[in-house]
Amino acid sequence: MERNLKSYILITLRGIAMGAADVIPGVSGGVITVVTEVVLFSK
């Protein structure tokens, strides 16, 4: 799979969201991963 700039930006944003989720009590990085996977693949 060839990646372009858009792909790298999305991966970076997902990583930031996963890290930020660790600060919020009750939300884990895994939850953010599942949510972003569902949103990305539902298009």
C-alpha angles and dihedrals in degrees: 000000000000116000126213133191093274091054092051092048092051092049090050093049091049090051091051090049091050091051093046091050090063089066093056113080113240096017122097133194087248091062091053090048092053092046094049092046090053092047094046096046096042092070 
